[in-house]
Amino acid sequence: MSDSIATTAGLLAMSGASTQQALATEMVRQNVQSDASIVQLLEQGAEQAKALLAAGQGTRVDRFA
């Protein structure tokens, strides 16, 4: 009887660990997606800021000309 209880407890522990691992993996995946969205938002903001500059501003300056 105690062997079946120990086996059941072991299976429940493995199931819990598997669930915890799946949740951790999903959280990491969502963090990566969130970071990618933030980078995309920042890049869009930089492009929009460049579009608002007057002609010639925001470009490289040739110091040797």
Steps between C-alpha positions, in 0.01 A plus 500: 500500500777745588672423169193610304475816710867576439457434128194724485680774692795471263277525195323804643834665572618433144174634362535814711858550388396453137224757539740742669751454217231562238391818678859623529558433130184691408603793720841517331334487157267785594791705634686455171191611306461800729864600454466468122190721507684765702791499255258534209323790673831678563610450139169641373539801730851564369377481139214738576738742670724497191198571280422814700848649460561775248687414181865426570459449873569164652747401231874460516713808456799486266768692689749480215289669233 
